[in-house]
Amino acid sequence: MRMEMFCGEFHFAALDFVFDLLNEITIKIQKRVLFYEEQVFSYARKQLENFFLTVRLTPAVLCAYKNELWGTLVFKLKSIVKEKQVLKCAQ
């Protein structure tokens, strides 16, 4: 049994998107395309919104998916930002 069949096509696509986005952001940080923490999180949020533009779900389910994927992204991005020593704006 393949992973897509086990968890469903959309769930697999969402998880695959998250991991691809994390890899893309890591590469952009290494190449210094993204170098501020705020840039990283803004880019991730924009990409997440773009992912859900073509998805047809009820507003409540869509909101739940967005929040879950955003939580997953933020959890991993915090460690990536710390590990790669991304600049942070002082407030």
Steps between C-alpha positions, in 0.01 A plus 500: 500500500635838402488804724251683273256212531546478876432862593308621196607705203428845643658427838808365328515802266475736798779323689713481187448874448615575855819298469577639154445853627731440797771372267451796267522748787815332634664531158393865468649573844827332405516700175414816697185568299312507830706640784255655748278295727200712405571435129508127561166490682338739253616289207372183667161660570469622141587157359249334733225737385590430136480125561141529618379725216399206283362279777123475528407440861247648735629810681519323836701206364722735301573704812582184696739378229671840479548516875637147522742546213606842631567348842710229340693755295564733795614213722765396250586851377592617850772237521620570144519875570694438820733243340578715195540815713253710305493869587223611732365854528534644849186649645 
